[in-house]
Amino acid sequence: MMPNAAKSSRVRRLPGRPALGTVPRPKIVAPWILRSVRGTEILELAPFKKFPWLVHGFSTRTGGTSVLDSGDRVLNLGFTDWDKRENVLKNRATFQSALGAGDLALVLLNQFHSAVVRPFLVAPEEGRKGDASLANEKGILLGVQTADCVPILLVDPKRKAVAAVHAGWRGTLARIVEKTVGEMRMHFGSKPGDLLAAIGPSIGGCCYEVGTGLVTEFLSQFADAEGYFDELRTGEEPNPLQWLNMMPPGHQPPPKNVRLDLPKANRAQLRAAGLPSASIFASDLCTACHTGLLFSYRKEAARSGRLLAAVGICR
């Protein structure tokens, strides 16, 4: 008889993907705080915590009832093909409880990578399309879902108003965060110089590869767009050595991708909208680099969960 094979204690996982336990934990740098509430970890901004009427937080993947192929339980906060609806709803309740916002009405938008901004006086009965929301009434918890895109929370301490913004490359190109600041001015009388901004975890310029066509699009909209990319290539540069690849004219390989720094682009928009640099706080956590703590669609594809950034007025 053949001897029995020793049983492995290692967690089964998809090829090429490390188990969650093997991913190093990122260092959280002030003024950011990683707070744990009954196993649920929430990223918070210390300057926001100075206001007793404000609740806010950026979710992580820790805690929750959703189960991955590896057997790990995670806090998935968005409806996906791989997760059950009841798990997501339970996770959302867990997240709100950890925030101290269990009695607030969660308002989420049907996001579609736009520059549509929605103001709310009360929680809507039906979902609204858009990628940014704002409010100055208590009892509403504004939220945006991400898995690589940039979540931005805005707070006006003087007018007691808040906003939540979802900025992918399309929304960034359409200046959604700049437009949201303008909407806060129009609806609440907010002054940009009074606003505070928290740019939460997103895919960073270290990992976000895009086609060279986006360089042209951003250059056409932003005078400082050169600084958003690691290389300034549009894909139209001549290649004097193209004959070396032995391919006929018109059949050359596509140009190499470039990397886009979306957090930097949105910080620049906030500055252009009138916010002082000292009032803009950007997390240095890259979702693609830190999949042990965050979700990343670029890294995990269809099996990725969704993060939630939320802000509201509790009193």
C-alpha positions, -999 to +999 in steps of 0.1 A: +000+000+000+010+036-007+016+056+025-011+083+031-001+117+020+004+142+047-025+167+049-015+203+041-026+230+066-024+257+039-056+274+027-066+265-008-066+294-031-067+303-068-033+300-086-012+331-085-033+347-056-018+347-021-039+338+009-050+368+029-030+358+059+003+361+038-003+396+026+017+421+047-003+447+066+002+483+055+014+510+079-013+536+087+002+570+087-013+600+107-036+618+104-053+585+093-065+560+119-075+524+115-101+517+141-114+482+149-149+476+162-158+439+169-135+427+142-145+453+116-118+477+107-126+512+095-102+539+082-109+573+096-094+608+093-085+624+126-094+660+116-130+648+108-133+633+143-131+668+158-167+674+149-192+657+172-220+661+147-202+642+120-198+604+112-176+591+085-154+562+075-138+542+047-145+504+049-119+477+046-124+440+037-119+427+073-149+412+092-182+406+076-201+375+065-193+371+029-172+341+021-145+339-006-133+307-024-104+306+001-128+304+030-119+338+043-148+360+055-149+395+042-169+427+045-182+430+009-205+460+008-217+458-028-240+435-047-219+412-069-225+379-088-204+359-063-221+371-031-255+367-016-277+397-012-285+389+024-248+389+032-243+423+017-272+438+036-259+423+068-224+436+061-238+471+055-256+470+088-223+459+105-204+487+088-230+513+099-230+500+134-192+502+136-194+538+123-220+547+150-245+554+123-269+526+127-299+549+129-290+569+098-305+562+064-278+549+040-281+567+006-262+550-022-263+560-058-265+539-090-230+548-101-222+550-137-188+569-140-204+602-146-202+638-133-237+638-120-241+653-085-273+646-065-283+668-035-306+651-008-328+666+018-342+632+028-333+596+018-350+588-016-374+559-018-359+547-051-323+546-063-309+577-081-282+576-108-251+596-101-216+596-088-216+622-061-241+632-034-244+660-009-266+669+021-269+693+051-297+675+069-291+651+098-302+614+095-287+608+061-255+587+055-241+594+021-220+566+006-201+557-026-188+523-035-154+516-049-129+488-057-101+509-072-117+542-081-111+572-058-136+578-029-136+614-017-155+628+013-161+666+017-170+683+049-180+719+055-176+725+092-191+760+091-222+752+071-226+717+085-228+701+051-212+670+036-206+653+003-194+619-010-178+615-044-169+585-066-141+594-091-129+569-117-109+581-147-141+591-165-154+611-136-120+626-130-118+637-166-153+652-163-141+671-131-167+655-108-150+665-075-146+701-088-183+702-098-193+688-063-175+717-046-195+740-069-228+723-060-220+727-023-215+764-029-248+767-048-269+746-024-254+754+010-234+786+005-202+767+012-169+785+007-141+763-008-117+777+017-137+763+046-140+727+032-120+697+043-114+668+019-105+632+026-093+612-004-096+575+006-078+544-006-078+538-043-055+523-069-023+544-070-001+557-097+022+527-089-003+502-103-030+519-124-020+512-160-041+528-188-039+532-225-019+560-240-051+575-254-059+588-220-028+610-220-043+629-249-077+632-233-063+645-200-038+669-217-068+684-235-086+692-202-059+699-176-029+722-179-010+702-153-020+667-167+017+660-175+022+654-138-005+628-136+013+602-157+046+583-152+054+588-189+040+614-213+033+592-243+002+595-265+009+564-287+015+586-317+052+589-313+072+577-344+091+544-340+122+545-362+131+509-354+097+494-362+112+473-390+130+452-363+098+435-353+093+421-388+057+432-389+042+449-420+031+486-418-002+491-401+003+459-380+026+472-353+020+461-317+000+485-296+020+511-276+030+503-240+006+514-214+013+543-190+004+547-154-021+573-142-022+588-107-059+594-101-055+606-064-030+632-076-054+643-103-083+647-079-061+666-054-053+690-082-090+695-089-097+702-053-069+728-053-083+743-085-118+745-068-103+766-041-095+742-012-062+750+006-035+722+003-036+719+041-073+710+040-068+681+016-059+647+032-050+618+009-045+582+020-014+566+007-030+532+006-031+516-029-060+491-032-040+470-057-009+469-034-029+460-002-054+433-010-050+419+025-069+450+037-088+464+007-106+452-024-091+457-059-110+449-091-077+452-110-061+426-089-091+403-081-113+408-111-149+395-108-142+380-074-135+414-059-158+429-033-168+465-029-156+491-004-178+518+010-169+554+019-196+571+040-202+605+056-232+619+074-246+643+100-258+625+131-269+655+152 
